[in-house]
Amino acid sequence: MSANINVTLTALAEPKRLQIVELLREGPLTVGEIAEKLELLQPQTSKHLGVLNKAGLVEAEAQANKRIYKLCQQPFKDLDGWLASFGRVWEQRYDRLDEYLRKLQGKD
């Protein structure tokens, strides 16, 4: 597993961080909006956002005295590609199973 995928999965393994990502799927939010929606204190929210930011999952834009957070696409594209590789493996296994079953049917 690549280091980037490992960092992404580690960051998303914490339930509150995963909830933050789910919220940000709808669009950018401030720290205060995220804290309010998840019923967290602002320092807790900022700590989780710091982990997500360090993992490259979110980025912040400063507007006046607020920080607006939004998702970064690349880590999710990488994760999607990694997951798709499992689909290809299972597809190959099913193809081999089909071949084996056809051989068995031919021997009857």
Secondary structure, DSSP 8 states (H G I E B T S, - for coil): --HHHHHHHHHHTSHHHHHHHHHHTT--EEHHHHHHHHT--HHHHHHHHHHHHHTTSEEEEEETTEEEEEE-HHHHHHHHHHHHHHHHHHHHHHHHHHHHHHHHHHH-
